[in-house]
């Protein structure tokens, strides 16, 4: 550890003692029980609005669009200190209605058992939202008066979703949608903690994401009339295109590796033809890729890299009607290990957990991508208990309680305490 806390030991002890475990568990269960898939966050926003108003803080309701809102609670300091935001998304990775997701942790019904809380969103990332609120409650209960502001922001539309083609509407407006609105409309703290599910690791860097569509065309005819023209079937053409694309993927994953992580490219989707009319050849086939881009490679450079493959294919097959499009571009994010926020988290994590937090680089994206573009230095550090498995989302209660304590102590450290 390279620095010491400026907090008075008695004050730190009061803050730790002020974290209310039963109330935290109750709130975690409440938010799980409120369905809030992307595009339908209104009821969750109303709950967060009420919870923050109960703390007597200034609450701002940002209507992002009809039926969707950000809710921001600001506990104003005396002035002169740094302003810290805790940011978390209210939308969940799934709806809770998926037939193929049968575990109790994939449902919008909280279950508390064996020291864990199970339920959709507890992991990503309603558990963190509950921790933020209870960290703020602990600061107030301990009688702390801060110099800087503590901001709790509950945002809509963070989950990795995007509009394309017929996939339109608010249920596809994710990927930083709410946080873009947040910073565009005046909420600009000095720094931010995102409680994404990091297993209490400090994530200093994460990859970006670029979604790519490559398409080819073919003829549309009855099966009986396609003899000797089979090679004009767009699915057959896409099959031929896949070999050079897969070779590029293997090369990119190694060449763009970063922080011990492969630059993974996911074959996110492929479609062509008419399932209800298999007696017709498909006139068009689309391939969709999710290309993970490390934070040291500009998105324009990554786009150019995959586009070179497309241009070579287009030159080779000029009459195949090839098309190329990028329809998501979310840059990676990074924060210096020397930032005061990292030092403060280190100190107080070590105090609560008995050891320094591990560092990590991850291939998933977060709203740090948005915030860092507005010069809001952001770190991902949040509660989770291992990866999701067949049971779905779950977090250990002890982890939720302990990270709440770290959040409260870190806020006091960074915002500054009035004598």
N, C-alpha and C positions, 0 to 999 in steps of 0.2 A: 504494500500500500504506500502510495507516494504522498499522501496528504492526510491531515487530521480534520475531524469535524470541528466546526465552530459552535456547535450546539452545546448549551449547558447540560451536563449529565442528568440533572434533576428534571429539566424540561424534556429531554429525550425519553426518560423513564415515564413521565406523565403521558407523553404521546403514545408510547407503546401500550401502556395500560388502558388508554382511552379507546382502543379499537374494540368494537362491540361484536363479538363473534356471532351470537344468536341473531342479531339484527342483520349482519352481513349474509348469513345463510338464508334468512327469510327473503332478503332482496334478490339473491341469486335465484331462488325458486320462483319468485314473482316474475322476473324477467324471462325466464325459460318458458313460463306458462303463457306468455304473450306472443303469439305467432307474428313474425316480422320478416318474411322473405323479402328480397330486394323488390322495391316498388310498393310495399305494403307496410311501411314502418310507422304509420300514424299512431296506432295505439301504443306502441313502445315509446314514441316521442311524448305522448301525453303523460305516460307514466313517469318518464324522466323529468318532465316539466314539473310535475307535482312533487317528486322527490327532492328536486333542487330548491323549489320554493319553500319547502318545509325547513330548509337550512337558513332561510332568510337572506339568500344571496340574490344578486341581480340576475334575472333570467331573460334571455333573448330567445325569441321564437322566430326562426328563419324558415319561411315557407319556401322550400326548394322548388316544388311544383304542387299541384293539387293532390292532396292526400299524402304528402311527404314533407318532412320538416327536419331541420337541425335544431337541437336544443342546447343552449350554451348558458352555463351558470358561471358567474364571475364573482368571486369573493375578493372584494377590493382591499388592497393593502393601504398603508398610510402614505405611500408614494416614495419614489427613490430606489425601490428594489427592482429586481428582475421579475418579469411576468412569466409564469410557467403554465403551460397548458397540458392537461391530460386529455387525449383524444381517443375516441373509440367509436366503432360503427355499430349501428343497431340492427342492420340486416344480417341474416343468417345464410350460411353456405347452402342450405337446402330449405325446403318448405315444411318438412315434417310429414308430408303426405306420400312420399315416394314408397312404392310397394317393395322395392328391392333393398331398402334400408330398414332393417327390422330391429336393430338394436335399440335399447331403451334410451341411449344417448342421442338418437336421431329423431326423437319425438318432442313435441312441445308440451311435455308433462314432466315436471321435475321429480326426480327420485333421489333420496338421500339414503345411502347405505354404505357400510364398511368404510366410513370416513371420507367418502367421495360424494360429490353432487353430479348426477347424470342429467343430461337434457340438451336439446338443440340450442346452441348458442353459448353455453357455459364456457366452452373452449374458445370459440371464435365469434365475438369476443365480449359477450354480455357479462361474463365473470369479471373482466377488467373494469367495465363500467360500474359495477357494484363496488369494486375495490376503490375506485376513484371517489365515489360518493362517501364511502366510509372513512377514507383517509381525510377528506375534508371535514367530516363530522368529528374525527379524532382531534384535528387541529383546533376546532372550535371548543370542544369539550375540555381540552387541556388548557384553555385560556390563552392560546397563542395569539399574538397580534403581529402580523407580517408586514413587511415594507412593500413587497411586490404583490401582484395579484395572482391568485390561483384560479385557473379556468378549467372547468370540466365541460368538454364538448362531446355531445352524443350526435353522431352524424348519420345521414342516410346514404345508401348507395356506395359501398366500398367494395363489395364482393366482385371477383373477376368475371364480369359479364359485360357484353357490349352489343349494341344494335348492329344488325346486318340483314339485308334482304327483308324477308318476311318477319324476322325476329325483331319486332319493333315494340315500343311502349316502355313505360317506366320500369317494368320488371327486368328490362335489359339495360337500364341506365345505372351502371355500377362503376367500378374502376375509378374511385376517387370523386364521384359525382357530388356528394355532399360536402367533402372537404374543399373542393374547388369553389363551391358556393361560399363556404365559410370564410376563406381568406379573401375572396373577391368582394366580400361585403363587410370588411372592417375588423375581423377577428385576427389580430396579428400579435401573437405573443413573442417573447424573446426566444423561447425554446419549447420543445414538446416531448413528452413521453407517450409513446404508443404502446398500449398493453396487449399487443398481439401475442398469440400463444408461443412464447419462446422458451418454455421450460425454465423460466427465470434466468436464462442466458442473456447477456447483453449483445444485441445484434447491431454491430457497427455498420454493416454494409449488407445490402440485398440486391439481387439481380433485378433487371427490368424485364418487360415482356412485350413482344411484338407479334401480332397476329397477322398471318399471311394467307391470302387465297390465291391458288393457281388453278386455272380452269382450262379445259379443252372442249372442243365441239366435235360433233359427228353428224351422221345422218339419222333421220327419224323415218323408219319404214317398218312395215309388217315383217315378222319373222320369215314369212314365206318368200319375201322379195329381197332378203339380205344376202342370199348366197353369192359368193365371190366378192362380196363387199364387207365381209366381217371386219376387216382392218379399219373400217370407217366407223365402227362402234366406239363411242367416246370413252366407255369403260375400258375397252381394250387399249385405247390410246393412253389413257391415264396409267394403266398398268405398265406400259412401256416407259412413260415419263418417270415412274416411281424409282427406277434403278438409279439414275443420276441424282435424283433428289435425296434418296437415302444415303448415297455416297457423300453428298454435301453435308447432310446431317451428322454423319459419323465424324467427318473432318471438323465441322464447326464445334461440336461438343467437346472435342479435345483442344482445338486451337484457341477457343474462347474461354476455356476453363479458367476459374478464378477462385482464389481463397480456398483451394482444395475441393471445389465443386465443379462438376461438369456443367457446361452451358447447354442444358437439356433442351431438346426440340421434341415436342409432343405432336404426334399425328392426331390432331384434335377432332377431325371429322372428314368423311368422304361421302359424297352422295351423287347419284346419277340414276336416271331411268325412272320407271313408273311401276311401283310394286303392284298397283291395282290393274296394270295392263302390261304384263311381262311379254306380251306378243308384239311389243314395239321396241325398236332399238333406242337407246338413250341419246338424245340430241346434245346433251351437255353433261359433263362430270366436273365436280368441284372438289378440290383437296384443300383442307384447312390445317394450318400449322400454328403452333404456339412456340415461338422462338425465344428462349431465355437469353437475355443480353446482360453481360456483366457490367458493373457500374463504371468501369474504365473504358468502355467502348461506346461512342455516341450512337444514338439510335439511327441517325442518317447513315453512318458507316455500316451498321448491321443490315439495314435495308438494302444498301448497295451490294453487299456481299451476296445475299440470297437472290437479288435481282440479276446478278451476272449469270447465275445458273439458268434462270428463266430466259434471259436473252439468248443464251447459247441454244437452248431448246427451241426457242421461237425461230431462230435462224435455221435450225436443222429440220423443223417441221412448219414451214411457212403457211401451209394450207390447213392447219389443224385448229385455227381460231383460238390460239392460246391467249390467256389473259392473266394479268398479275395485279394484285392489290394488297396493300397493307391497311388494315382497318382498326388496329389498336397499336398505340405506341406509348408505353409507360416506362420512362427511364428508371434505371436503378438509383439507389440512394446510398449515401455514406455520411458518416460523421467522424470527426477526428477523435482519437482516443484521448487527446489532451483537453477536450472540452470539459468545462467545469461540471456539466451535468453527469458525465461519465464518472468523474472522480467522486461526486456526491453519491451516486448509486453504489459505487464500489464500497465506500465507507459504510453505508447503512445496510447494504446487503450483507457485508461481512459481520456487522453487529448482530443482525437478526438470524442469519443462516449459519454463522460460524465459519464462513469461508468466503473468499472473493467469488464473484460470479464468473462463470465461464464466458468466453467470447465465441461468437459464431458469425458465419456468413451464410445466408440462406438464399435459395432460388425462388422463393415466393416474393410477391410484391406487397407493399403496404402504402398507406397514405403519406408515408415519408417522402415518396416520389413527388407528391404535390407540394408538400410543405417546404421541402428543401429548395424548390424552385422559387419560393417566396422568401428565401433567406431565413426561414424558421428552422434552426438546427433541431434535428429530430433523431431520437433513438428508439428502437423497438426493445421493450423489456416488459414481459408480462407473464401471467400465471397460466401454466398448463402442466399436465402430468403425463408426459409421454405422448406419442402420436395417437391419433384416432385409430380404433380397431373395430372389430365387428360389433362391439357394444355401442359404438358411436362416441359422442362427446362426453367427456368427464374431466373433472379437476378435483384434486384432493383439497379438502377443506383447510388443512394446515397450510397448504401453499397459498390459498386465497387470503387467509388471515395474515400470514407472514409478509406477503408482498404488499398488503395494505399498510402494514407498519413501515415498510421501506418507502412507500410512496409518501406517507405523511412526514417522515423524517427528511426525505429528500426535498420535499416542498419547502419545509422550514429552512433547510440549509441553503437552498438556491434563492428563495425569495427574501431571506433575511428576517430576523426576528427583532422586533422593537424591544428595547430594554424594559 
